[in-house]
Amino acid sequence: MKIKFSVEDLQVGMFVSELDRPWLETPFKLEGVLLKESTDIELIQGFSSHVYVDTDKSTHFMGQNANAHLGQVQKQQKEFVDTLILDNHDLGIDDLQHKTQKANNLRDRARNYVEHTFKEVYESGGIDIDTARETVSELVESILHDPDTMVWLTHLKNKDEITTIHSVNVCIHSINLGRCLGFTTQELNILGMGALLHDIGKTKIPDTILNKSTELTNDEFILYKAHPYLGHKLLSAKPNIPSEVLDIVLNHHERLDGNGYPNNKHDYEISQFVRIVSLIDEYDYLMTGEFGKKAMSPHHALNALYNETPGNFSQDLIESFVKLIGVYPIGSIVELNTGHTGVVVLNNSNSRMKPIVGLVLSRKHEHYNKIKLLNLASEVWERIPTRKLRITKLLEPNARNINVQAVISSVLSTTK
């Protein structure tokens, strides 16, 4: 009986009767070889991706064991048997679930603060600035200690909380970018507070405009563009608000070429704090989709920002942001050279081109029952040249019916 095997499943004692290429293209002298030691297996792996094993000539299989293994192999072939499946240790994260749960609790508190504040402002005009400072201070401390986990959580959001979680995400990304730019803790707190409250003026904009699913009319857009001014007016009436925070709230829609709003400021009039928040604000909205626009993948959002510079945003800031979140940002849906489809769930700090991918679909686009984690930067791919994995295609959000948030949540649940 001949059974098809991935070369990674070969064992000493198996008799390889056929390769996936002519024997003449290999160093083997005979058409068929008994694997007597591990070096024989490694040699086969260097030339083939799959082979056929003759169970009758193998010393490893006998009788009913071959039939049992045949059923097992047929089942495995529906999965990704020629890759490296990771466990928690391989991820290089000591306690992902614990750290993420702690970060998630902080993120939820920040979201609840924004939601409560927006409601309070709408109903009475009150703002709890002290809680804002405490919340941002905790976010800064968490990001300085573990930036990857906090950024990871920015990809978990529900459609009914877009406005509130957008403010939190802009805050997290802005603090993280400021961290990489060498900002002091005090500067990060000011930057974070401005980012968290940058859209506070939207509480004065009708919900019929904010929640509109189609493009705004000219009159609606004029009203919408008033939110930076309204937010600035609201916060200016409160004591002890840093001038930099007011600057962010008022000017986060200004652009370097003078075509922003509300005051058509030019590059030399726009502070570094404002440049950071305006960049992150646009990045997050591009991935969310607004007023009928199609949501973009993280990678395509970065490309869109690149295409808008130098007219809108600072080229240096975009390059710093790309280095920070990676060429394939967390949440990107990608296709590998094997034909499998997955979601980037973590970045490798030393190899931004080779992230950790959670496999979702097989070559036949069949959904796996359980997410399979692959570290594209693993040394195993260097040891097996024919098995080098790489990303060949970036797909649009929700491509192939993949729910990115569900994938990331699933990865989190498997680390418990």
C-alpha positions as CSV (number, residue, x, y, z in Angstrom):
1,M,0.0,0.0,0.0
2,K,1.3,3.5,-0.9
3,I,0.4,6.4,1.3
4,K,1.1,10.1,0.5
5,F,3.1,11.9,3.3
6,S,4.3,15.4,3.9
7,V,8.1,15.2,4.2
8,E,7.8,16.6,7.8
9,D,5.9,13.4,8.8
10,L,8.6,11.0,7.6
11,Q,10.1,8.6,10.2
12,V,13.0,6.2,10.2
13,G,11.9,2.8,8.9
14,M,9.6,4.1,6.2
15,F,10.3,3.1,2.6
16,V,9.9,6.0,0.2
17,S,8.8,4.6,-3.2
18,E,7.9,7.9,-5.0
19,L,8.8,11.6,-4.8
20,D,7.0,14.6,-6.1
21,R,9.8,14.9,-8.7
22,P,11.9,12.5,-10.9
23,W,14.5,10.5,-9.0
24,L,17.1,11.7,-11.5
25,E,16.8,15.2,-10.1
26,T,17.9,13.9,-6.7
27,P,21.2,12.4,-5.4
28,F,19.5,9.1,-4.7
29,K,20.8,6.3,-7.0
30,L,17.8,4.0,-6.7
31,E,14.1,4.6,-7.3
32,G,13.0,4.0,-3.8
33,V,14.9,4.3,-0.5
34,L,14.5,2.9,3.0
35,L,14.9,5.7,5.6
36,K,17.5,4.2,7.9
37,E,18.5,7.3,9.8
38,S,17.5,10.9,10.3
39,T,20.0,12.2,7.7
40,D,18.1,10.2,5.1
41,I,14.9,12.1,6.1
42,E,16.7,15.5,6.0
43,L,18.0,14.7,2.5
44,I,14.5,13.9,1.3
45,Q,13.2,17.1,2.9
46,G,15.7,19.1,0.9
47,F,14.3,17.9,-2.4
48,S,10.6,17.2,-1.9
49,S,7.5,18.6,-0.3
50,H,5.6,15.3,-0.3
51,V,6.4,11.6,-1.0
52,Y,4.7,8.2,-1.2
53,V,5.6,5.6,1.3
54,D,5.2,1.9,0.6
55,T,3.9,0.3,3.8
56,D,4.7,-3.2,2.6
57,K,8.4,-2.4,2.2
58,S,8.6,-0.3,5.3
59,T,9.9,-1.7,8.6
60,H,7.9,1.1,10.4
61,F,4.5,-0.2,9.4
62,M,2.9,-3.6,9.7
63,G,-0.6,-4.8,9.1
64,Q,-3.4,-2.9,10.6
65,N,-1.1,-0.1,11.7
66,A,-0.8,1.0,8.1
67,N,-4.6,1.3,7.7
68,A,-4.9,3.2,10.9
69,H,-2.2,5.6,9.8
70,L,-3.8,6.0,6.4
71,G,-7.0,7.3,8.0
72,Q,-4.9,9.6,10.2
73,V,-2.9,11.0,7.3
74,Q,-6.0,11.5,5.2
75,K,-7.5,13.5,8.0
76,Q,-4.3,15.5,8.5
77,Q,-4.1,16.3,4.8
78,K,-7.1,18.4,5.2
79,E,-5.1,20.6,7.6
80,F,-1.8,22.4,7.3
81,V,0.6,19.5,8.1
82,D,3.6,21.0,6.5
83,T,4.0,24.0,8.8
84,L,5.1,24.8,12.3
85,I,2.2,24.9,14.8
86,L,3.1,27.1,17.8
87,D,2.2,26.9,21.4
88,N,2.5,29.6,24.0
89,H,6.2,29.1,24.6
90,D,6.9,29.4,20.8
91,L,5.1,32.7,20.7
92,G,7.8,34.3,22.9
93,I,5.2,35.6,25.3
94,D,5.4,34.5,28.9
95,D,1.8,35.0,29.8
96,L,-0.2,36.4,26.9
97,Q,-3.6,35.7,28.4
98,H,-2.7,37.3,31.8
99,K,-1.2,40.4,30.2
100,T,-3.9,40.8,27.7
101,Q,-6.7,40.5,30.3
102,K,-5.0,43.2,32.4
103,A,-4.6,45.4,29.4
104,N,-8.2,44.7,28.2
105,N,-9.5,45.8,31.6
106,L,-7.6,49.1,31.3
107,R,-8.9,49.5,27.8
108,D,-12.5,48.9,28.9
109,R,-12.1,51.5,31.6
110,A,-10.9,54.0,29.1
111,R,-13.7,53.2,26.8
112,N,-16.3,53.5,29.6
113,Y,-14.8,56.8,30.5
114,V,-15.2,58.1,27.0
115,E,-18.7,56.8,26.7
116,H,-19.7,58.3,30.1
117,T,-18.0,61.6,29.3
118,F,-19.7,61.9,25.9
119,K,-23.1,61.2,27.6
120,E,-22.4,63.7,30.4
121,V,-21.3,66.4,28.0
122,Y,-24.4,65.8,25.9
123,E,-26.7,66.0,28.9
124,S,-25.1,68.6,31.1
125,G,-21.8,69.8,29.7
126,G,-19.8,68.2,32.5
127,I,-16.4,66.6,32.1
128,D,-14.5,64.7,34.7
129,I,-10.9,65.8,33.8
130,D,-9.3,64.2,36.9
131,T,-10.5,60.7,35.7
132,A,-9.2,61.5,32.2
133,R,-5.8,62.2,33.7
134,E,-5.8,59.0,35.7
135,T,-7.0,56.9,32.8
136,V,-4.3,58.3,30.4
137,S,-1.6,57.9,33.1
138,E,-2.5,54.2,33.4
139,L,-2.5,53.8,29.6
140,V,0.9,55.5,29.4
141,E,2.3,53.2,32.1
142,S,0.9,50.1,30.4
143,I,2.2,51.1,27.0
144,L,5.7,51.8,28.3
145,H,5.7,48.4,30.0
146,D,4.1,46.3,27.3
147,P,3.2,48.3,24.1
148,D,2.5,45.2,21.9
149,T,-0.4,44.0,24.0
150,M,-2.1,47.3,24.2
151,V,-1.8,47.8,20.4
152,W,-3.1,44.2,19.9
153,L,-6.3,45.2,21.7
154,T,-7.1,48.1,19.3
155,H,-8.4,45.5,16.8
156,L,-11.2,44.4,19.1
157,K,-14.2,46.6,18.5
158,N,-17.9,46.4,17.9
159,K,-19.9,48.4,15.4
160,D,-22.0,50.0,18.1
161,E,-19.0,51.5,19.9
162,I,-17.1,52.9,17.0
163,T,-17.1,56.5,18.3
164,T,-15.9,55.7,21.8
165,I,-13.4,53.0,21.0
166,H,-12.0,55.2,18.2
167,S,-11.0,57.7,20.8
168,V,-9.3,55.0,22.9
169,N,-7.5,53.5,19.9
170,V,-6.2,56.9,18.8
171,C,-5.0,57.5,22.3
172,I,-3.2,54.1,22.5
173,H,-1.5,54.5,19.0
174,S,-0.6,58.1,19.7
175,I,1.1,57.3,23.0
176,N,2.9,54.4,21.4
177,L,4.2,56.5,18.6
178,G,5.2,59.2,21.0
179,R,7.1,56.6,23.0
180,C,9.1,55.6,19.9
181,L,9.9,59.2,19.2
182,G,11.4,59.6,22.6
183,F,8.7,61.6,24.4
184,T,9.0,62.0,28.1
185,T,6.3,60.5,30.4
186,Q,4.9,64.0,31.0
187,E,4.7,64.6,27.3
188,L,3.1,61.2,26.7
189,N,0.4,62.0,29.3
190,I,-0.4,65.3,27.6
191,L,-0.4,63.7,24.1
192,G,-2.6,60.9,25.4
193,M,-5.1,63.2,27.0
194,G,-5.4,65.3,23.9
195,A,-5.9,62.1,21.8
196,L,-8.5,60.7,24.2
197,L,-10.6,63.9,24.1
198,H,-9.9,64.9,20.5
199,D,-13.4,64.2,19.3
200,I,-15.2,65.6,22.4
201,G,-16.8,68.2,20.2
202,K,-18.8,65.5,18.4
203,T,-21.2,65.5,21.4
204,K,-22.6,68.7,19.9
205,I,-23.1,67.2,16.5
206,P,-26.5,65.6,15.7
207,D,-26.5,61.8,15.8
208,T,-28.2,61.8,12.4
209,I,-24.9,63.1,11.0
210,L,-22.5,61.1,13.1
211,N,-24.3,57.8,12.4
212,K,-25.0,58.4,8.7
213,S,-24.0,55.4,6.5
214,T,-23.7,57.4,3.3
215,E,-21.7,60.4,2.2
216,L,-22.5,63.6,3.9
217,T,-24.1,66.4,2.0
218,N,-22.4,69.8,1.8
219,D,-24.6,71.2,4.5
220,E,-24.0,68.2,6.8
221,F,-20.3,68.4,6.3
222,I,-20.3,72.0,7.3
223,L,-21.9,71.1,10.5
224,Y,-19.6,68.1,11.0
225,K,-16.5,70.3,10.5
226,A,-17.6,72.4,13.5
227,H,-16.7,69.6,16.0
228,P,-13.0,70.6,16.6
229,Y,-14.1,74.2,17.4
230,L,-16.9,73.0,19.6
231,G,-14.6,70.6,21.5
232,H,-12.1,73.4,22.0
233,K,-14.7,75.8,23.3
234,L,-16.0,73.1,25.7
235,L,-12.6,72.3,27.2
236,S,-11.4,75.9,27.3
237,A,-14.1,76.6,29.9
238,K,-12.5,74.0,32.2
239,P,-9.6,74.9,34.5
240,N,-6.1,73.4,34.3
241,I,-6.4,72.0,30.8
242,P,-2.9,72.0,29.2
243,S,-2.7,74.3,26.1
244,E,-1.3,71.3,24.1
245,V,-4.5,69.4,24.8
246,L,-6.6,72.3,23.5
247,D,-4.3,72.5,20.5
248,I,-4.9,68.9,19.6
249,V,-8.7,69.1,20.0
250,L,-8.9,72.2,17.9
251,N,-6.4,71.3,15.1
252,H,-6.5,67.5,14.6
253,H,-8.1,68.0,11.2
254,E,-5.6,70.5,10.0
255,R,-3.3,69.4,7.2
256,L,0.2,70.4,6.2
257,D,-0.9,71.8,2.8
258,G,-3.4,74.2,4.4
259,N,-6.5,72.3,3.2
260,G,-7.6,71.1,6.6
261,Y,-10.1,72.6,9.0
262,P,-11.3,74.6,10.9
263,N,-8.6,77.3,10.2
264,N,-6.7,76.1,7.1
265,K,-3.4,76.1,9.0
266,H,-0.1,75.2,7.2
267,D,2.7,72.9,8.2
268,Y,4.7,75.5,10.2
269,E,1.7,76.3,12.3
270,I,0.9,72.6,13.2
271,S,2.6,71.2,16.3
272,Q,4.1,67.8,16.6
273,F,1.4,66.7,19.0
274,V,-1.3,67.6,16.5
275,R,0.6,65.9,13.6
276,I,0.7,62.7,15.6
277,V,-3.0,62.7,16.6
278,S,-4.2,63.7,13.1
279,L,-2.2,60.9,11.5
280,I,-3.5,58.3,13.9
281,D,-7.0,59.6,13.7
282,E,-7.1,59.2,10.0
283,Y,-5.4,55.8,10.2
284,D,-8.1,54.4,12.5
285,Y,-11.0,55.9,10.6
286,L,-9.6,54.4,7.3
287,M,-9.8,51.0,8.9
288,T,-13.3,51.6,10.3
289,G,-14.9,53.2,7.2
290,E,-17.0,56.3,7.7
291,F,-19.9,57.9,5.9
292,G,-20.3,55.1,3.3
293,K,-16.6,54.6,2.7
294,K,-15.3,51.1,2.5
295,A,-13.2,50.0,5.5
296,M,-9.5,49.3,4.7
297,S,-7.1,46.7,6.0
298,P,-4.3,48.0,8.2
299,H,-1.8,47.6,5.4
300,H,-4.0,49.4,2.8
301,A,-4.7,52.2,5.4
302,L,-0.9,52.7,5.7
303,N,-0.6,52.9,1.9
304,A,-3.4,55.4,1.7
305,L,-1.7,57.6,4.3
306,Y,1.6,57.3,2.3
307,N,-0.3,58.4,-0.9
308,E,-1.7,61.4,1.0
309,T,1.8,62.7,2.0
310,P,3.4,65.2,1.9
311,G,0.2,67.2,1.3
312,N,-1.5,66.0,4.5
313,F,0.8,64.3,6.9
314,S,4.4,64.3,7.9
315,Q,6.5,61.7,5.9
316,D,8.8,61.2,8.9
317,L,5.9,60.4,11.2
318,I,4.4,57.9,8.7
319,E,7.8,56.1,8.4
320,S,8.1,56.0,12.1
321,F,4.6,54.6,12.4
322,V,5.3,51.9,9.8
323,K,8.4,50.8,11.6
324,L,6.4,50.7,14.8
325,I,3.4,48.6,13.7
326,G,5.2,46.6,11.0
327,V,4.8,46.2,7.3
328,Y,2.0,43.7,7.9
329,P,0.2,45.3,10.9
330,I,-1.8,43.2,13.3
331,G,-5.2,42.5,11.9
332,S,-4.0,42.2,8.3
333,I,-5.6,39.3,6.3
334,V,-2.9,37.6,4.3
335,E,-2.4,34.8,1.9
336,L,0.8,32.6,2.1
337,N,2.8,31.1,-0.7
338,T,1.2,27.8,0.2
339,G,-2.3,29.1,-0.6
340,H,-3.4,29.2,3.0
341,T,-5.1,32.3,4.4
342,G,-4.6,33.8,7.8
343,V,-4.6,36.9,10.0
344,V,-1.5,38.6,11.4
345,V,-1.9,38.3,15.2
346,L,1.6,39.4,16.4
347,N,4.7,41.1,15.0
348,N,8.2,39.9,15.4
349,S,10.2,42.9,16.6
350,N,13.4,41.6,15.0
351,S,11.7,40.6,11.7
352,R,8.9,42.9,10.7
353,M,8.4,41.1,7.3
354,K,7.8,37.8,9.1
355,P,5.0,38.2,11.6
356,I,3.1,35.5,13.5
357,V,0.0,34.5,11.5
358,G,-3.1,32.7,12.7
359,L,-4.2,30.4,10.0
360,V,-7.9,30.5,9.3
361,L,-8.4,28.8,5.9
362,S,-6.8,25.8,4.2
363,R,-5.6,25.8,0.6
364,K,-9.1,25.0,-0.5
365,H,-10.5,27.9,1.5
366,E,-12.0,25.6,4.1
367,H,-12.2,27.0,7.6
368,Y,-10.2,25.3,10.3
369,N,-12.0,24.4,13.5
370,K,-9.1,25.9,15.5
371,I,-6.8,28.7,14.7
372,K,-3.2,27.5,13.9
373,L,-0.4,29.8,14.8
374,L,2.6,30.1,12.5
375,N,5.8,32.0,13.3
376,L,7.1,33.0,9.8
377,A,10.4,34.1,11.4
378,S,11.0,30.6,12.9
379,E,14.4,29.1,12.2
380,V,12.7,25.9,11.1
381,W,12.1,27.5,7.7
382,E,15.8,28.1,7.2
383,R,16.5,24.5,8.0
384,I,14.0,23.3,5.4
385,P,14.6,25.4,2.3
386,T,11.6,23.9,0.4
387,R,9.3,24.9,3.2
388,K,10.1,28.6,3.5
389,L,6.8,30.4,4.2
390,R,6.2,34.0,3.1
391,I,3.3,36.3,2.6
392,T,2.4,36.8,-1.0
393,K,-0.9,38.7,-0.9
394,L,-2.7,41.2,1.3
395,L,-6.5,40.8,1.3
396,E,-9.2,43.3,2.0
397,P,-11.1,43.4,5.3
398,N,-13.6,40.6,5.7
399,A,-12.1,38.9,2.7
400,R,-13.2,35.2,2.4
401,N,-15.7,35.8,5.2
402,I,-12.9,36.1,7.8
403,N,-13.8,38.0,11.0
404,V,-10.5,39.5,12.2
405,Q,-11.9,40.4,15.6
406,A,-13.1,36.8,16.1
407,V,-9.7,35.4,15.1
408,I,-7.8,37.6,17.5
409,S,-10.3,36.8,20.3
410,S,-9.9,33.1,19.5
411,V,-6.1,33.4,19.8
412,L,-6.5,35.0,23.1
413,S,-8.9,32.3,24.4
414,T,-6.5,29.5,23.3
415,T,-3.7,31.0,25.5
416,K,-5.7,30.4,28.7
